[in-house]
Each structure stands twice: as C-alpha cells, then as structure tokens.
Amino acid sequence: MKIARFFIAFFLLLVQAVRSQSIQYTSEGMVGNRSYFYTHTISYQISEKVKLQNLVVFDTEYKGDSHNIFFIRNTIAYQFAPNFTFNTAIGMKNPGKFATGSVQYTVTKNDLLFSYSVGATYQRGWTLEQSLLVEYTPKINEEYSALIRLSAVGNVNTEECTRGFQQIRLGVKKNKVSFGIAINLDQFNTSWDHLENYGVFGKFNF
C-alpha cells in the first residue's frame, strides 16, 4: 500500500507539472529484428537542486510474451554539489518491485556528455548497481549533428551478475529529433538466453 500511495502521489505531481514550464518529456521508439522497444522519461524540476523523474521502458517480442522486458522507475534527485546528484527511487522491473539509492556524476563539455552512477538496489536481495552513459554529438553542419550514444547498466551481488544491459545509438540529430541505428543487448541470471535486438530508432524531446 505504501508503494501504491507513492505512485499515486508521484503521478499527481507529474500531472500538475504538465502545466509548468519546468517539465521535460523525452520518448524513443525502436523497431528491431527481435522486438519493439519503447521508452520515455518525464522530468520535473521542483527547484534548482531537486528534480522528479519518471522513467518507463517496455520491450516486447513479435512472436510472444515470454521475454517481455518492463521497467518503471520514479526518482527523486537532489544535486548536493556541482556535477554530483543523489538519487533515490522505487519502481517495478523484471521480476518485481525494487528500491534503489545512488550517487551520480555528470559532466557536459561542448558536444560530449558523460554520466556515471553507483549505488545499491534491493530486489529480492541487495545488489551493487552501476550505470554509464556517454553521448557525443559533433556538428555536421548548421542543421544536423552526428549522434554516438552508449549506455550500460549492471547489477552484481557477491555471486554473480544478476542483470545487465547495453544500448548503442548511432545516427543524426536535428533540433529535438534524432534517428538512426540501434542495438540493445540484455543479460539476465535466469533461464532466459542472452537477448539481442538490432534495428532503427527515433527519439523526440519536448
């Protein structure tokens, strides 16, 4: 019930945020050889240092539902120093609900974005979670920029890697729209095989 109340409160805050200029919405779709992939991020800047974020990820195979991947995370982020943020979040992902806390370092220089976070996640036991994001967008001309993006997340405990994924995007970007080639790689400590998805993507920022 406590988690349900949190989700309801968070949703109401997001609805209220829609009326504000402080909201940012990003969505991405991918059509691949194995599955269709969709993700969106809604961010609301409460103050100069505090931000709310809702992240949704869904991956569904064309031939069935046995390997569906889902991820929903609601985060409160507090910037406690330049380039450093403390994140606390709850959500749902395969195989169930989770809670996490982490410290994130982010730096942007010219056309390069680098972000790394490390923390602890509880989902049927504790794991060390690390995430990495590198994005490079050098200009091609006045209208277009190239896009090279790599993101990776890994969860490990004292015995094994419980969950990991890597996503690669290669394409072009114009204003708030980007598109190109996409690669998604997923690993689980379950009986599932290593999952791979190769295709094309489109991303929109609002």
C-alpha positions as a Markdown table, in Angstrom:
| # | Residue | x | y | z |
|---|---|---|---|---|
| 1 | Met | 0.0 | 0.0 | 0.0 |
| 2 | Lys | 2.8 | 2.4 | 0.8 |
| 3 | Ile | 4.3 | 1.9 | -2.7 |
| 4 | Ala | 0.9 | 2.4 | -4.3 |
| 5 | Arg | 0.4 | 5.6 | -2.4 |
| 6 | Phe | 3.8 | 6.8 | -3.6 |
| 7 | Phe | 3.0 | 6.1 | -7.2 |
| 8 | Ile | -0.3 | 7.9 | -6.9 |
| 9 | Ala | 1.3 | 10.9 | -5.3 |
| 10 | Phe | 4.1 | 10.9 | -7.9 |
| 11 | Phe | 1.6 | 10.8 | -10.7 |
| 12 | Leu | -0.4 | 13.7 | -9.3 |
| 13 | Leu | 2.8 | 15.7 | -9.1 |
| 14 | Leu | 3.5 | 14.9 | -12.8 |
| 15 | Val | 0.0 | 15.9 | -13.8 |
| 16 | Gln | 0.5 | 19.2 | -12.0 |
| 17 | Ala | 3.9 | 19.6 | -13.6 |
| 18 | Val | 2.4 | 19.4 | -17.1 |
| 19 | Arg | 1.1 | 23.0 | -16.5 |
| 20 | Ser | 4.6 | 24.2 | -15.7 |
| 21 | Gln | 7.5 | 25.3 | -18.0 |
| 22 | Ser | 9.8 | 23.1 | -15.8 |
| 23 | Ile | 8.7 | 19.8 | -17.4 |
| 24 | Gln | 10.8 | 17.9 | -19.9 |
| 25 | Tyr | 9.5 | 14.9 | -21.9 |
| 26 | Thr | 11.6 | 12.5 | -24.0 |
| 27 | Ser | 10.4 | 9.5 | -25.9 |
| 28 | Glu | 12.1 | 6.9 | -28.0 |
| 29 | Gly | 10.9 | 4.0 | -30.1 |
| 30 | Met | 12.9 | 1.2 | -31.7 |
| 31 | Val | 11.9 | -1.4 | -34.3 |
| 32 | Gly | 14.3 | -4.3 | -34.3 |
| 33 | Asn | 14.8 | -7.8 | -35.6 |
| 34 | Arg | 13.5 | -9.4 | -32.4 |
| 35 | Ser | 11.2 | -6.9 | -30.7 |
| 36 | Tyr | 9.7 | -3.5 | -30.4 |
| 37 | Phe | 11.2 | -1.2 | -27.8 |
| 38 | Tyr | 9.8 | 1.9 | -26.3 |
| 39 | Thr | 10.9 | 4.3 | -23.5 |
| 40 | His | 10.0 | 7.7 | -22.2 |
| 41 | Thr | 11.3 | 10.0 | -19.5 |
| 42 | Ile | 9.3 | 12.7 | -17.8 |
| 43 | Ser | 11.4 | 15.2 | -15.7 |
| 44 | Tyr | 10.1 | 18.0 | -13.5 |
| 45 | Gln | 12.4 | 20.5 | -11.9 |
| 46 | Ile | 10.9 | 21.3 | -8.5 |
| 47 | Ser | 13.7 | 23.7 | -7.5 |
| 48 | Glu | 17.3 | 24.5 | -8.6 |
| 49 | Lys | 18.6 | 21.3 | -6.8 |
| 50 | Val | 15.6 | 19.0 | -6.7 |
| 51 | Lys | 14.1 | 17.1 | -9.6 |
| 52 | Leu | 11.4 | 14.4 | -10.0 |
| 53 | Gln | 11.7 | 11.9 | -12.8 |
| 54 | Asn | 9.5 | 9.1 | -14.2 |
| 55 | Leu | 11.2 | 6.5 | -16.5 |
| 56 | Val | 9.3 | 3.8 | -18.4 |
| 57 | Val | 10.8 | 1.1 | -20.6 |
| 58 | Phe | 9.0 | -1.7 | -22.4 |
| 59 | Asp | 10.3 | -4.3 | -24.8 |
| 60 | Thr | 8.0 | -6.9 | -26.4 |
| 61 | Glu | 8.8 | -9.6 | -28.9 |
| 62 | Tyr | 6.9 | -10.1 | -32.1 |
| 63 | Lys | 6.3 | -13.8 | -31.6 |
| 64 | Gly | 5.1 | -13.9 | -28.0 |
| 65 | Asp | 5.2 | -12.5 | -24.5 |
| 66 | Ser | 7.6 | -14.9 | -22.7 |
| 67 | His | 10.6 | -12.5 | -23.0 |
| 68 | Asn | 8.8 | -9.2 | -22.4 |
| 69 | Ile | 11.0 | -6.7 | -20.5 |
| 70 | Phe | 9.4 | -3.9 | -18.4 |
| 71 | Phe | 10.9 | -1.2 | -16.2 |
| 72 | Ile | 9.2 | 1.6 | -14.4 |
| 73 | Arg | 11.1 | 3.9 | -12.0 |
| 74 | Asn | 10.1 | 7.0 | -10.1 |
| 75 | Thr | 13.1 | 9.0 | -8.9 |
| 76 | Ile | 13.8 | 12.0 | -6.6 |
| 77 | Ala | 17.1 | 13.5 | -7.4 |
| 78 | Tyr | 19.0 | 16.1 | -5.3 |
| 79 | Gln | 22.1 | 17.9 | -6.6 |
| 80 | Phe | 24.3 | 18.3 | -3.5 |
| 81 | Ala | 27.4 | 19.6 | -5.3 |
| 82 | Pro | 28.4 | 20.7 | -8.8 |
| 83 | Asn | 28.1 | 17.7 | -11.1 |
| 84 | Phe | 27.0 | 15.4 | -8.3 |
| 85 | Thr | 23.5 | 14.1 | -7.6 |
| 86 | Phe | 22.0 | 11.8 | -5.0 |
| 87 | Asn | 19.1 | 9.7 | -6.4 |
| 88 | Thr | 16.6 | 7.6 | -4.6 |
| 89 | Ala | 13.9 | 5.7 | -6.4 |
| 90 | Ile | 11.3 | 2.9 | -6.3 |
| 91 | Gly | 9.8 | 1.0 | -9.2 |
| 92 | Met | 9.0 | -2.2 | -11.0 |
| 93 | Lys | 11.2 | -4.3 | -13.3 |
| 94 | Asn | 11.7 | -8.0 | -14.1 |
| 95 | Pro | 11.0 | -9.9 | -11.9 |
| 96 | Gly | 9.2 | -7.4 | -9.5 |
| 97 | Lys | 9.3 | -4.3 | -7.4 |
| 98 | Phe | 12.6 | -2.7 | -6.3 |
| 99 | Ala | 14.1 | 0.3 | -4.4 |
| 100 | Thr | 17.5 | 2.0 | -5.1 |
| 101 | Gly | 19.8 | 4.8 | -4.0 |
| 102 | Ser | 22.8 | 6.0 | -5.8 |
| 103 | Val | 25.3 | 8.9 | -6.3 |
| 104 | Gln | 25.7 | 10.2 | -9.9 |
| 105 | Tyr | 28.4 | 12.2 | -11.5 |
| 106 | Thr | 27.5 | 14.1 | -14.7 |
| 107 | Val | 29.7 | 16.4 | -16.8 |
| 108 | Thr | 29.0 | 18.1 | -20.1 |
| 109 | Lys | 31.7 | 19.7 | -22.2 |
| 110 | Asn | 31.0 | 21.0 | -25.7 |
| 111 | Asp | 29.5 | 18.1 | -27.6 |
| 112 | Leu | 30.3 | 15.4 | -25.0 |
| 113 | Leu | 28.0 | 14.2 | -22.2 |
| 114 | Phe | 29.4 | 11.8 | -19.6 |
| 115 | Ser | 27.5 | 10.3 | -16.7 |
| 116 | Tyr | 28.3 | 7.6 | -14.2 |
| 117 | Ser | 26.4 | 6.4 | -11.1 |
| 118 | Val | 27.0 | 3.8 | -8.4 |
| 119 | Gly | 24.7 | 2.7 | -5.6 |
| 120 | Ala | 22.7 | -0.1 | -4.0 |
| 121 | Thr | 19.5 | -1.7 | -5.3 |
| 122 | Tyr | 17.2 | -4.0 | -3.3 |
| 123 | Gln | 15.1 | -6.6 | -5.3 |
| 124 | Arg | 14.8 | -10.0 | -3.6 |
| 125 | Gly | 18.3 | -9.2 | -2.2 |
| 126 | Trp | 20.9 | -6.5 | -2.4 |
| 127 | Thr | 23.0 | -5.7 | -5.5 |
| 128 | Leu | 25.6 | -3.2 | -6.4 |
| 129 | Glu | 24.3 | -1.2 | -9.4 |
| 130 | Gln | 26.5 | 0.8 | -11.7 |
| 131 | Ser | 25.4 | 2.8 | -14.8 |
| 132 | Leu | 27.3 | 4.6 | -17.5 |
| 133 | Leu | 26.2 | 7.0 | -20.2 |
| 134 | Val | 28.4 | 8.6 | -22.9 |
| 135 | Glu | 26.9 | 10.7 | -25.7 |
| 136 | Tyr | 28.8 | 12.6 | -28.4 |
| 137 | Thr | 27.1 | 14.9 | -30.8 |
| 138 | Pro | 29.6 | 16.7 | -33.1 |
| 139 | Lys | 28.1 | 19.1 | -35.6 |
| 140 | Ile | 27.9 | 18.0 | -39.2 |
| 141 | Asn | 26.5 | 21.4 | -40.5 |
| 142 | Glu | 24.2 | 24.2 | -39.3 |
| 143 | Glu | 21.2 | 21.9 | -39.1 |
| 144 | Tyr | 22.5 | 18.4 | -38.3 |
| 145 | Ser | 24.7 | 16.8 | -35.7 |
| 146 | Ala | 26.1 | 13.2 | -35.6 |
| 147 | Leu | 24.9 | 11.1 | -32.6 |
| 148 | Ile | 27.0 | 8.5 | -30.9 |
| 149 | Arg | 25.5 | 7.2 | -27.6 |
| 150 | Leu | 26.4 | 4.3 | -25.3 |
| 151 | Ser | 24.5 | 3.4 | -22.2 |
| 152 | Ala | 25.1 | 0.4 | -19.9 |
| 153 | Val | 23.8 | -0.8 | -16.5 |
| 154 | Gly | 24.9 | -3.7 | -14.4 |
| 155 | Asn | 23.7 | -5.3 | -11.2 |
| 156 | Val | 26.0 | -7.6 | -9.3 |
| 157 | Asn | 25.9 | -9.4 | -5.9 |
| 158 | Thr | 28.5 | -11.5 | -4.2 |
| 159 | Glu | 28.0 | -14.4 | -6.5 |
| 160 | Glu | 27.0 | -13.2 | -10.0 |
| 161 | Cys | 25.8 | -10.5 | -12.3 |
| 162 | Thr | 22.0 | -10.5 | -11.8 |
| 163 | Arg | 21.1 | -8.1 | -14.6 |
| 164 | Gly | 22.8 | -6.1 | -17.3 |
| 165 | Phe | 22.1 | -4.3 | -20.5 |
| 166 | Gln | 23.9 | -2.2 | -23.1 |
| 167 | Gln | 22.3 | 0.2 | -25.6 |
| 168 | Ile | 24.1 | 1.7 | -28.6 |
| 169 | Arg | 22.7 | 4.5 | -30.8 |
| 170 | Leu | 24.4 | 5.7 | -34.0 |
| 171 | Gly | 22.6 | 8.4 | -36.1 |
| 172 | Val | 21.9 | 12.0 | -36.7 |
| 173 | Lys | 20.2 | 14.7 | -34.7 |
| 174 | Lys | 18.3 | 17.8 | -35.8 |
| 175 | Asn | 17.0 | 20.2 | -33.2 |
| 176 | Lys | 14.9 | 17.9 | -30.8 |
| 177 | Val | 14.7 | 14.9 | -33.1 |
| 178 | Ser | 17.2 | 12.1 | -33.6 |
| 179 | Phe | 17.1 | 8.9 | -35.6 |
| 180 | Gly | 19.5 | 6.1 | -36.8 |
| 181 | Ile | 20.7 | 2.6 | -36.0 |
| 182 | Ala | 20.0 | 1.0 | -32.6 |
| 183 | Ile | 21.4 | -2.0 | -30.8 |
| 184 | Asn | 20.0 | -3.4 | -27.5 |
| 185 | Leu | 21.7 | -6.2 | -25.5 |
| 186 | Asp | 20.2 | -7.7 | -22.4 |
| 187 | Gln | 21.5 | -10.2 | -19.9 |
| 188 | Phe | 19.7 | -12.0 | -17.0 |
| 189 | Asn | 20.7 | -14.6 | -14.4 |
| 190 | Thr | 17.5 | -16.5 | -15.2 |
| 191 | Ser | 17.0 | -19.3 | -17.7 |
| 192 | Trp | 16.5 | -16.7 | -20.5 |
| 193 | Asp | 19.1 | -16.6 | -23.2 |
| 194 | His | 21.1 | -13.5 | -23.8 |
| 195 | Leu | 18.8 | -11.2 | -25.7 |
| 196 | Glu | 19.8 | -9.1 | -28.7 |
| 197 | Asn | 17.9 | -6.6 | -30.8 |
| 198 | Tyr | 19.2 | -4.8 | -33.8 |
| 199 | Gly | 17.1 | -2.1 | -35.7 |
| 200 | Val | 16.3 | 1.5 | -36.2 |
| 201 | Phe | 15.2 | 4.2 | -33.7 |
| 202 | Gly | 13.6 | 7.6 | -33.5 |
| 203 | Lys | 13.8 | 9.9 | -30.5 |
| 204 | Phe | 11.9 | 13.0 | -29.7 |
| 205 | Asn | 12.5 | 15.7 | -27.0 |
| 206 | Phe | 9.7 | 18.0 | -25.9 |
